[in-house]
Amino acid sequence: MKAAMTRRLGALALVAVLVTAAAACGGGDDDGSGDDGIEDPGDCTAVDVAASPEKLQLLTDLAESFNGSDDADLDGGDCAFVRIQRKSSGLAEQLLASGWDESAEGPRPVIWSPAASTWGAVLNQQSGQEMTSPDAARLMLSPLVIAMPKPMAQALGWPKTPIGFSDILALARDPKGWGGKGHPEWGQFRLGKTNPNFSTSGLAALVAQAYAATKKTSDLSSEDLDNPAVNQFATAVESAVVHYGDTTLTFLNNWYRADRRGNPFQYVSAVAVEEKSVIDYNTGNPDGILDPGEEARPPRQPLVAIYPKEGTLYSDHPLYVLNADWVSDGEKQAAEAFVKYLGTKKNQAKALKYGFRPGSPDVPVGKPITDANGVDPKTPDTLLEVPEPAVLADLLSDWSTQRKSARVLLLVDVSGSMGDPASSDGADTKLDLAKQAAVRALDQFKDDDLVGLWTFSTDLPDGNLDKLQEPARVGDIRETLAGKIRELQPVNGTPLYEATKDAFSASQKAFNPKRINAVVVLSDGKNQDGDDTDDRDQLTSLIDTLESASEGISPRAVRVFPIGYGEDADMATLRQIADATSAAAYDASDPTTIDRILNAVISNF
């Protein structure tokens, strides 16, 4: 029992210590990074908490019940007042390590609760200080699972037949795809995975996949990874990937929209996620957060959680009271009072309400972790041992070459407003910052990726476009492409709809089935092209083009990932564009965040 517990605790501590890019670019299995409303603590000591968004609602509810209660009373007549901020795990780690700008990010936290204790080790390494303790309390647990629409899982033999990454490999290699399982109407097997350099579940899936290839559950070694059969296993699994990403919520939201349209089977077949996400999805809340007035609507086809037969790992949710120079003794006392409050049986049981397993072994697993919600409270049976840091480093290095290659067209707005100041100091324009970020982002592409550059505005060499570089192997053109980006200048209007349609259509004509095919659109405004045609008609035509081309059993699936750049960007329209191609839109309304946002976008490839 002691050995099993040791292995379990090791699995909880996914060692992403070496994942520098994740720390810098903000990832994890969560989304968002903004200030979620900072309240006035009155005469009480404020305890600011930076929490990964998947547990935002749970912690907010617990903070509300804590504030003003007897549990919040402290020695000397003082009281604690907890305030929750939504911060993605990797982003919060980077801010804590390199300098937290309170004017942009909100108050520096006293308590930090990332998605996994992995990030605490990352912070300690990068900051050179013991800012987090390995003995920190764990709020709750959620195992990594493979989520699939129920009919697809049943076609693989679920629930009686154990399923794992080896079965995914077989499907990925089968030229008949789902036809080999009696369902040709579902097309090829398509896998959704998050980027392991950004996402806790992505890294966990990579570890589990490597163990599946070696048929081991512990002691994964660099020698194992050097085995050609292990490399072939990984490369074959990656070949089935639809696209990657910094968050599983992109997959879940797109899946849910496809389900509402009546066909969830042709976007992705399976996605590696936390168990909690399956419960949220099946209760009609795919992103885990119900906005005011939003009504949960269960999907037509529920997902089921497959616990990989080769073994899996847990995510935990640590409560770090930070050992930082901005945290006073009084704030630490107030923080410890809240941590103690969270550890009570009553509050540990509340984790269940939100689809998490309690962090305390004294609280049994119960509803909603039930068969009725597509999950199995009796599993997982096998927990995997986390590899040594050097092995993880090799695993990630290998993935950088094993991952599916991409064909990406960068479509950049060079309208006149891109020449506006990016911030109040006026030192850089929006285009200045965008160019600097785009040049740096080129290093994220692997040499075999095909990358091109078009710009759009009115009265350019090719109508509303300037086709500066058609997609080519980035390893051959990286410096040339960087030079062309640096030369961009702001000019005239913003023909957003026409330029997006042209870039999408061109990418479809050049579609490569062995690559992730995508267009990245960066725009700082609304459609303004000088055309007398009603904008609504143009938008309808664009969306119809995108949606019709994205349907079918074997679609030439080009994803459009828009970035709304600056506060005047038309985010509502950009989200429509992303939804029409089952992609994701990114909000860079603060131009100074463009580095982080571009990194997140490119994590999809």
N, C-alpha and C positions, 0 to 999 in steps of 0.2 A: 504493500500500500504506500509506503514511504517513497519507494522508487517511482511509482506511478504519479504520485503528487509532485515529485521533483521534476519529472518529465512534463507534467502539466504546466507547472510554473514556468519552465523553460519555454514551452510553446506560447505561453502568454506574452513572453518578452521577445517578440519578433525583432531580431537584431538588425535594425536598419541604420545602425551607427554609421555605416559607410555610405549611406545614400545622401551624399551632399546635395545633389540636384533636387531631391525631394525637399530637403530642408530649405533650400533657397527659393523654391518655386511654389510651395504651398500645396499640398495635396492631401493624401489620406483618402478615406472613403466618404468625404464630406464635401460640402459646397458652401461657398460664401465666405466673406471675410469682414463684413461691416459691423458697425456699432449698432446694436439692437435696442437702443433706448436706455440711457443711463439715468437712473433715478437719484433724487436728492436723499442722502441718508439721514438728514436731520442732525441730531446730536449724537447719533450712533457712529461707531467705527465702520467705515466702508470696507467691505471685502469684495473686491472685483475679481470675477471668475472669467477666464477665457476658456470656453468650452467648444469642442467640436460639434458641428451643427446637428448631427444625428441624434444627440441627446439634449438638444436645446430645450425642447418642450418639457422634458422630465425635470431638468435642473431648474428651469424657470418656475415650475409648479412647486418644487421642493423649497426653493428660495422664498417664494411667497408665503408658504406655510411656516417657514422658519422665522422670517422677519416679524418682529413684534410678539413672538412667543416667549415663554419662559426659557426655552433653550438658547435664545439669543442673548440672555442676560449674562454679563461678564463680571468679574471681580471689580470692586471699587465703584459699583453703580453704573458702569459703562454698559453698552449693548452693541451687538453686531448687526450690520445690515448688509445683506448679500445682494450683489448686482451681477447679472449674467450677461456676458458678451459672446457673440457668435464668432468664432475664429477657427478656420481650418487648421488641422494639426501641424502640417509642415510650414504653413505661413507663420503661425504663432511661434514655432521653434526658431525660425529665421529672425523674426522680430526680437525675440528674447535674446538671441545670441549676438545680434549685430546692432541693436539699438531700437527701442520701441518709441515711435513718434506719436506722442499722445494727441497731437493736433489732428493727425490723420487717422489714427487707429483706436482712439479712445484710451481710457485709463490703463496704465500698466497693471497686469494682474497680480494679485496676491496668491490666488489659486489658479493653477493651470491644469485642465483636464483634456488631454488629447485623446484620440481614438484608441491609442495603444501605448503601453509603457515604453515601447521602442523609442518614441520621440524624446523621452527623458534622457535616455542614454546618448542620443544624438546631441541634445542640448549641452550636456555635460562635456562631451568631447569637443564640440565646436567653441564653447565659451571658455574652456579651460578651467571651469569652476564646477563644484558639486552643487549645482543649482537645484537638482532634484534628487530625491532619495529612492533607492530601489525598494525600500520598505514602505513606500506610500500605500495608503489604503486603495483598494480597487472597488470602484462603484458597482460594476456589473461585467458580464461576459457575453460574448456572442461568437459562435464558431463559424469558420468559413465553410460555405456550402456551394454547390453548383445548382443554381436556380434554373428550372425549365418549365415551360407550359405543361400542364398535367398530361395532355394527350401524347406529347412527345416523350415524356418520361415513361409513360405506359408502353409506348412502342419499343422502348429499350428494356422492358421487363419490370419496371418499377410497379409496386413496392417490393415484390418478392425477390427480384434479382439484384444483387449488389452492383452498383455502377460506379465507375471512377474515371480517372484521366486516361486509362488505357482504352476505355470504350470510346472516349472522345477522339482519341488517336485513330481508332479503327474507322469511325465515321468520317473523320477528316480525310482519310486516305481513300475512302470508297468513292470511285467516280460516279456511282449511282446516287450518292448522297442518301437522302431519306427514302429514295426508291428502294434501296436495299433492305429497308425496314417496312416495306409495304405502303409507303406514303410518298409517291413521286410528286404529289401536289405541293409538298413542302420544300422542294428544291434541294439545294446543297446544305450540308450542315454548316451553320454559322455560329461562331463563338464570340462573345463579348468579354474582353479583359481590360482591366485598368493597367496603366503603366506602373511597373514595380518601382520606378524611380520617384513616383509621386504618391502612390497609394498603398496603404497597409494591406488591403485585400489583394491588390496586384502582386505584392511581394509574397504574401502568404500562398497565393496560387502558384507562383513560380517555385517556391520551396516544395510545395506538395507535388507539383508536376515532376520535379527532379527526383524526388523519392519514388514516385510511381515508376519512373524510367529505370531506377536501380533496383526496385523491388525491396527497398530497405525502409525502416522506420526511424532509424537513428544513425549517427556516425557518418553522415554524408561527407564525402571528402573531395578534394580537388582532383584526385586521381579518378574518382567516379565521373566527374564532369568531363574529364579528358577522354573518356570512352566514346568512340565514334557512335555507338548505338544510342547512348544517352543524348548526344548532340542531335542525332537524326530524329529521335523521339520528340525533342523540344521543337525543332524546326518544323516538323509535321504538324504539331498541335498549333503552332503560331500561324501556319498557313491558312487555318480556318477562321482567323480573326477578322471581324468586320471592320473594327477600328479600335484603338486603345482609348486613353483618356485619363484625366486626373480624378475622376469621381464615377462611382457606379450609378449615381442618380441620373446621368444622361441616358444610360441604357434603360433604367427602370421607367423613366418618364416617357421615353420613346416607345417602349414596349406597351405601356398603358394606353397611349394614344392609338397605337396600331390595334390594340384590343377593342377600343371603343369604336373603331371603324370596322370591326368584324374579322380582322385577320392578324393575329399576333405571331403567326408562324414564320413569316418571311423576313422579319427584321433581323432577329437573332434567334438561335435555337437554345442557347444556354449562356449564362453569365455567372462568373464567380463573384459572390457577394457575401455579406454577413447574413446569418439566419434571420436577424431582426428585419432585414429588408424584405424578405419573403412574406413575413407577417404583415408588414405595412402595406405591401402591394395587394395582398389578398383581402385586406380590409378596405381597399379603395383609397389608400393614402401613399402613393408610390414614393414620394420624396420624404415621408415621415413627418411632415409639418403641415397641419391644416391651417390655412390662413383664415382670418375672420370672415365668416359667411360662406366659407368653402364647405361643401358637403361631400363626405366620403361615399364613393360609389364603387362597390366591389366589381372586379373585372368579370367579363364573360367567361374567360378561361383562366382559372387560377394557376399560380405557379406552385411547384413543389420543391422542397429542399432535398437535394441529393448530397448525402454525407460521403465524400469520396471513399471508396472501399479500401484504397491504399493508406488512408489516414488523413487527418486534417489538423488545423491549428486554431487556437482561440485568439480573438482580439479581447483585450481588457480595456478598462477605462479608468486610469489612475487619477488620484486626486493629489496633485503635487502642491504642497504649501511651499512656495518658492523661497529658496535661500538666496535672496537678492538684496542689494544695498538699498533698494527703494521700499523694502518690506520692513516695517517697524515691528518691535516686539509686541506692541498692542494689536497690530494687524494680524500677526501670527497667532496670538491668543484667540482673536475673533475667528480666524480661519479654522483653527483647530476645533472650535465649538461647532462650526458648520459641518466639518468632516465627521465629527462624532455623531452629529444629528443624522447625517446620511447613512451611517453605519448601523443604525437601529433596525431591528427586525421589521418594524412597521414600514420604514422607508425603503429598506432593501426589497421588501415585497412590492413596493410601488414600481420598481424597475420592470416587473412582469407586465404591468399595465401597458408599457410602451414596447413590449416585445423583446426585452433583454432578460437574460438569466441573472439572478441575483449574484453579487460578488461574494456574498457570505455563504459558507456551506451550511449554516444554520437555517437558511430559508430554502425550502424545497422548490423545485421547478414546477410551475403550474400554468394555468391559463394566462395568456393566449398561446403559450408554447404547446400546442396540441396538434394531433393529426388533422383535425378539422381545418386548421390554418396552414396545412401543407408542410408542417415541420414535425420532428420526432423528438420528444423530450428525453427519450431513452438513449439517444445517441449524442455525440459520436462514440464509437467503441475504441477507436485507435487514435491516439494523439502522436503527432510527429515531434521529434526533437529538433530544436532550432540548430542549424549548422554553426560552426565556429565563424567568427567574423571574416577570416581570410577566405573561407569557402563561400560565404555570402558575396564577398567582393568578386570572386571568380564567377559566381552564378550570374550576377548582374552584368559583368563584363561580357559573358557569353551571350546573354540575352540581347545585348546591343547589336549583335550580328545575326542572331537567330530570329529576331522579331520580323514580322512581315514588312516588306519594303513598301514605300509609298510613292504616289505621284501627286504632287501638290502644286496648285497654281495660286500664287499670292496676288490678290487683286487689291491694290492700294488706292484709296481716295487721295487725289492731289488737288482738290478744289481749293479755292481761295481762302476759305475759312481754316484750312490746315496751317495757314501762316499766322493764325492768331496766337497770342502768348499761351503757353501751357499752364502757367501759374502766375500768381500775383507779382512775383519778382521780375517777370518778363524776360528772364535770361534766355529761355529757349522757347521756340514755337512748338505747337503740337506736332508738326511734321518733323522738327528736329528730334524730338524724343522718340517718335515712331521709327525714324530711320536708325537711330542708335540702337533701339531695342531689336529691330528686324535684323540688323547686321549681327548682333550678338546671338540672336536666336538661330541663325544659320548653323551654329556649332551643334545644335541639338539634332539635326538631321544626320543620319549615317551616310557614308559616302555613296552607297548604292541608291539612295532615294533620288527621285526625279523631282526637281523644283524649278518653277518658272516664275516670272514677274511681269504682270501687266499693271498699268496705272489707268485710272479713269478720271476724267473731267470733261468739260465741253471744249470743242475746237482743238482736239489733239490730232496727231498725224493720221490715225485710223478712225476718224469720226470722233467718238467719245472715248477711244482707247489708245493707249500707246503700248504695243506689245514688245516690251524691252527684252524679254528673254523667254523663249518657249521652254517648257520643262525639259531639263537635261540632268544627267548624273551630277549630283551636287559635289561629289568628290573632285570632279573635273572643272567645275565652274564657280566654286565657292568664292574665291577672291574676285572674279569678274562680276559675279552677282552682287557682292558686297559693294563694289565700286559703283554699280548702277543704282543701287539703293541710296548711296551717299549723295548722288547727283540729283535726286528728286527735288522739284521745286513746286510750290503751290501756284495754281493758275486760275481756272474759271469756276464753272458750276459743278453740280453733283448728279450725274445721270445714273443714280444707284440701280434702278430697275433694269435698264437696258444693259448696263455693264455686267451686272450679275447674270442676266440671262445669257449674254454672249459667252462669258467665261464658263458657265455651266455647260452650255451646248458644245463648246469646243472641247471641254474635258470629257464629255460623253463620247464624242467622235473618236477621241484618242484613248478611250477606256482600256485599261490593262487589267484583266481578271486576276492576275497574280499579285496585284498591288492594292493598297488602300488608295482609292481615288478621291481627291478632295479639292475644294476651292476654299481659301481663307479670304474673306472680305473684310477689309478694315475701312470704316467710314465714320466721319464725324458729323454727319448731318442727315437731313431728309432729302428725298428725291427732288432735285431741282435741275431740270435739263433744258428749260426753255421751250419744251414741247407743249402744244396746246391740248394734247390728249389728256383727258381726265386722269389724274394720278390713280384714282381707284380702279379705273379700267386697266391701266398699266400694271398695277400691283396684282390684280386678279389674273391677268394674262401670265405674269411671272410665276405666281403660285401654282396655277394650273399646269404650266410647263414643268415645274419642279416635281409636283406630285405625280403627274402622269408618267414621267420618266422614272420615277422611283418605285413604281408598282410592278407586279409580275413575279413569277417564280424565280427567274434568273435575271434580275434587273441589272442594268449597267449602273450600279449604285454609286453615284458621285455625291458625296456629302458636302454640304455648304456650311462652313463654320464662320458666322459673322462676328465681328468685334465692333461694338458701339463705342466710339472713341470721342470723349468729350461730352459735356452735359447737353449739347444740342443733338446728339445722335438719336435716331429714330429707333429706339430699342424695341418698341412694340412690333414694328415691321420686320426688324432683323430677327426677332424670335419666330415670326411667321415663316420667314425664309428658312431658318434652321429646322423648324418642325416639319416643313414640307419635305425635307430630305432625311429626316430622322438623324439629325446632327444636334448641335447645341450652340446657343448664342452666348457671347461673353460681354460683360459690362465693364468697360474701362472709362466710365464717365469722369473719373479723375485721371487726367492724362499721365500723371506721374506714376500710375500703376501699370503702365503699358508693358514694362519688362515682365512683370509677374503674369499678366494676362496672356501675352504672347507665349510664354513658357507653358502655360496651362493649355493653350490651344494646340501647340505643337506636340504636347504629350499624347494627342490622339493618333499620332502617326509613328 
